[in-house]
Amino acid sequence: MEKATIKDVADLAGVSPSSVSRSLRGVGGVSAATTERIRAAAESLGYTVSPAAYRLATGRTGTVAVVMPYLTRWFFAELLGGAEAVVREAGLDLLLYHLGDTEIRQRYFSSGILRKRVDGVLLATLALSDPEIHALRSLDVPVCMAGTEVDGFSSVCIDDVSSARRAVQHLVNLGHERIAIIAGDPREPMHFTVPPRRRDGYLAALKAAGLPAGPDLEAQGAFTVEGGEEATVDLLARDVLPTAIFAECDEMAFGALRVLGRVGLRVPEDMSVVGFDNHPMASYFGLTTVAQDVAEQGRMIAWHLVRSAQGNGAKPVRLRAPTHLIVRATTGAPTRRTARAILAGRQPAVAGAKSDSARRSSRPARANGHDPLTRPPMARPAGNKRLATTKEKKG
């Protein structure tokens, strides 16, 4: 059987070969209904556009690159999912680059690895140095950013400063006067743009309310659950404890909630916790958090990247995505019961916070015979007694 040609597709769809070419290459100028008819005809005939022919005819590759510092973290997976759907719908290929560590990042920006291989580049939440910006501009293709802004590049961002300030102001309005922050690690090798901006919002809220700030109210959590746990253990070892914690991401807030539960602190009666992102698990934990639609941000910026990559004359834009505070069960007014009194004699050790086993080996003496970082087992009545109790309740 002979291979189908573009003329065969055009004849079957009842259009000109040029319309088939424009439609299948996604360069525009063809109505949605006609495009659908052309694609159905091409699929029935088994016709695909030759990548080599496409590059020769258009001078473009039909591919865009997405550059991510991490692949398995929730934020980046959501962003990638939103962007990929738009790129796929446009009929373009997506080339994914995982930076991973500092060495790979340096090699990526210095080697010109993407030169003449892609029609556009999307980068996520990276704070770029001047040489890195120069390397991207030298590619001579559209560049789009998510989570940061660079002159000449399209971008989509939330207002991290005002969003964090709104979260901390919620705690201030509840009456909290010692509010701690679990922030991203400033030594983070990927140099995220998010942590300093959210910390700025935290500090702005405290300053406006005339509340204290400083190193004794700050700990680093590396934007992971485990990091949030370690940071909370650190905060609970301080001489004066906070009554509330603002975590710069929900994963760190989850870690905080785990530790608070282990040491017997009630949330929110003894300690309030606010996160950021509205991770899918946030509602399960009842976490008060700042919500953002990360997948939608990926779709928004990918749409501009596709338009620019296809030569549709799209100019660089700066898009602002909305956020809003969702109040759930982890925040409330502070009570007279102080966290220090509760932790007296059973404060978790700061050292060895990397694992449960390490924490257990360095903990102080048990309180009432129970491990202070573990919920004490509840006594259960024998089977007959349970049955009798059940019958009494029913009766």
N, C-alpha and C positions, 0 to 999 in steps of 0.2 A: 504493500500500500504506500503510495507516494505521500510525502510529508505535505501537510496543508500550508498554503501560502496566505499572505495578507490579502490577496485578491479573493481567495476562496471565502475568507471570513467576511470581507466586504460584500460579496455577492449574497451570502446567506443572511446577513443582517440588513441588506438593502441600503447600504451607505457606500461612500467612496473609500478607497484605500487610505487616503489621508486622514479621514475621520477615524478609521480603525487605529492608525498609528498614533494620533493624538490621544485617543481614549485610553489605549493600553499603556501608553507611556505617562498618562496622568498629567499632561501639560495643559489641559483646559480647552475651552472652546467647543465642547461637546456637551449636550444636555444630559442630565442624569438618566432619563429614560432611554436615550440612544446609547449611552455608555453601558447601561445594563443589558441592552439587546446585543451589543457588540461583544461584551464579555461572555454572554450565554452562547453566542455563535462560536467564539474562539474556544470555549471549553468543550463544546460538542465536537469540534473538529480536532481537538488536541493541539491547538496552536498556541505557542508562547513567543514572546518577544525575545529575540536573541540579545543577550547582554552586550556582545561585541558590536552588533549592528546598532543597538541603542546608543552606545558610547560614540560610535562613528557618526551617527546621524545628529546627535544632539551635543556632543562634547561633554556630556554628563555621565555619571556612573550608575545612577539609579539607586544609590545607597547613601544612607546617612549614618553617622556614628553617634553613639551614646556613651559618654565617659562617666563611670561611676567609681567613687572611692570604695564602696562596699556593695555587695550583691545580696547578702542574706539579711541585712537589717530591714525592718518593716518599712521605714520611710522610703528607702531607695527602691525596694521591690514595688511599692505602690506607685511611685513616680514612673518607674520603667513600664509598669503595666499600662498606665494611662497613655504614655507616649507611644508605646509599641502599637496600640490599637489604631491610633491615628496614622502612623507610618504605614502599617499594613493596609489600611483602607485606601491609602493613596497609591498603592501598588509599588511602593519602594521597599528596598531591603534595609534591614537594620543590622549594623555592625556594632557589637557591644565590646567595650574595653573596660576591664577591671584594673584599676590602678594598684590596689592592694597595699602597697607600702611605699616608703619614700624613694627607694632605689628604682622601682618600676615607674613611679611618677616622674622622676628626673629623666629616665630613658625615654619615656613617652614624649615629653615636651621637647627634648633635645634632638631626637632622631628624625623628626619629620615623618613619622610612620604613616600618617594619614594623607600625605601629599599625593594628589591625583587618584586617591582611592575612594573618596567620598564627596558628596555634593553639599554636605552641611554637618555641623557638629553640635551636639547638645551636651552640656556639662552640668553636673549637679552639686550645688552647695560648696564649691571649692573657693577658697580665698586665693586668688591668683597673684603671683609675683609679676613684676614688669617683664622679665624674660619669658615667662609663660604666656602672657598676653601677646607679646611680640610674636611668639611662635605660632599662636593661633591665627593672628592676623596674616601671617605670611602664607597660610594655607590658601588664602584668597577664595574662601567659601563662607557662606553665612554661618555665624556662630550664635547659639542661643544658650542662655544660662537659666538655671533654676536655683533659687535661693540666694542669688547674689547679682550685683549689677556692675557692668563694665561699659564704659562709653563705646558706642558703635556696635554693641551686641544687643540683641533682643533678650528680654529677661522676664521672668515671672517670680514674684516674691510676696510674702506676707509681711506685715509690719510687726516684726519680732519685738521691737521695743515697746510699742503701745500694747501689744497683746500680753506680754509678760507683765507690764505695769498694771493692766486690768486684772490679771490673776492675783497679784500681790495686793492690789487695792481691795479685792474681795476679802482677803484675810484681815486687812486693816479695818474694814467696815464691820467685821465680826468682833473686833475688840482685841486682836492679837497685837502685842507690842514687841515681842522677840520672834522675828521671822527669819528662819535660816534658808539658805539656798544650796541645792545640790546642782552644781554646774558641770559643764563639759571640761575635760582636762585641757588646760592651755598648752600642754606639751603634745597634744594630738598631732600625729605626723601628717594627717591629711589637711590640717589647717581649715577647719570648718568656719563658715561665716556666722553660723547661728549662735554659738555660746556667748561671745562678747555682747551681741545685741540683746539677748534675753537677760543677761546680767545687768546691762544698762537699764533696762526697763524695771528690773527688781530694785536697783539702787534709786532710781527716780521716784518710785512709789514710796520707799522708805524716807527719802529726803523730804518729799512733799508732806509726809505725815509727821515729820520730826522724830522718827524712830531710829534706833541705833543700827549701824551696819559695821562690818569689819571682818577680819579673818576668823574670829571666834564664831561667826555665824555662817561660814562658808566651808564647803567640802566639795571635792571633785568626784564625779561618778562615771566618767568615760562613756556616757550615753548607752549604758547597758544595765540590765537588771542586777548583775553581780556588782557592777560599780556602784549602783544605788544602794545596795546592801552595805558595802564597805563604807561608803560615805555616811550612812546613817549610824553605823557603829561608831564611826569617828565623832559625829556630832553628839552622840549620847555619852561620850567620854569627856565632854567639856565640863568645866567647872559650873557654868551657868547654862542651862538648857533652854532651847527655844520652845515655844508653844505651837509653832506651825512650821511647815517645810514647804518651800516652793521648789519643785524639781523641773529642770529645763526640758525634760522629755518624760513621757509616760513610763518608759521602761525603767528609768531611774526611780520614778515614783512607786512602781511595783516593788522594786527592791526595798524601798523605805517601808512600805506597808508590811512586807514579810518580816523585817527585823522588829518593827514595833509590835507586831503580834507575838513574836517569840518572847519578848521581854515583858509582856503583860501590859503594855500601854494600849488603852482603848482609843480608837479613832472614830469620831473626832473629839471625844470627851477630853482625852489627855493630850492629844497631838493632832492637829489638822494637817492634811496633805493636799497639795494642788499639783497637777501635772501639766503637760503640754503636748498636744497632737490629736487627742481622741483616738488613740490606738483601739483596734477592735476589742481588745480585752478590757478597756477602761470601764465599760459599762458593767462587766462582770465583777470587777473590783469595787464598783460604786464610786469610781474616782472622779472628783471634781477636776475639770481640765479645760484647757483652751483647745477648741476644735478647729482643725483645718482639713480641707479636702485635698489630699496630696495627689490622688489619681487625677482629679480635675485639673490641677496645676500642670501635671504631665501632659494632659490632652491640650490644654491651652497653648503651652509653649511649643509643643510638637506641631500644632497646626501652623504656627508662624514659621517654623523651621521648614516644613514641607513646602509651603508657598514660596519661601525664599529659595529653596533648593531647586524648585521647578522653574525658576526664572520668572515668577509672576510679579516681580517688581515690588515685593513687600519690603517696606522700610523698617528699620529697627524700632521696636516698641518696648515700653516698660509697662508690664501688666502687674496689677496689684490684686492679689487674691484675698478674700475675706476670711476673718476668724470670728469666733464667738465663744463666750464662756459658758460651759455647761456645769451647773451646780448639781452635785450628787451628794453621796453620803459621807464623804471623807473630810468635809469642812463644817465647822460649827464654832460657836463662841467658846473661848477658853473658860475652864472651870477652876474652882479653888484647889482642886486636887492637883498637886504639882507632880510633874514627871520625875523630879529629883527624889521626892519622897517615895514614890513607887519603886524607883530603881535602887533605893538605898540597900546596900548589902548584896545586890545582885546585878550590878552594872556589867555589861559585856566588855570583855577586854578589847582594846583597840588593836593590839598585835594579833596576828593570825586570823585576820578577817576574811581571807581569801576562800575559805571553805568551812562548812559546818564542822567537819572533824577537827580542823585546826582551831576553830573557835571553842569547841568543847574542851580541848586539852588545856586551854589557857583561861578558862572561866573561873570565877571565884566560887566559894563554897555554895552548895545548893541551898535553896530556900525551901524549907518544909520538905526536904527530901527530894525535890524535883529540880531538874535542870532549868536554869532561868531563861534559856533561849528556846525552850520547848514547852508546848502547852501541856500541863500536868494531866495525866490520864484521869478520866472521870469514872468513879466507881459505879458499877452497874449491878442492880439487884439480881438475885438468882432467877432462873426461869419461872418457877412457880410464883415467886413474889411479883415478878413483872406481870404475869398473867392476872394475878389477883388485883394488882393496881389498875390494870386495864379495865377489869370488870367493874371496879368501884367507880371509875370515871364514867363508864357507859351507864352504870346504874344511877 
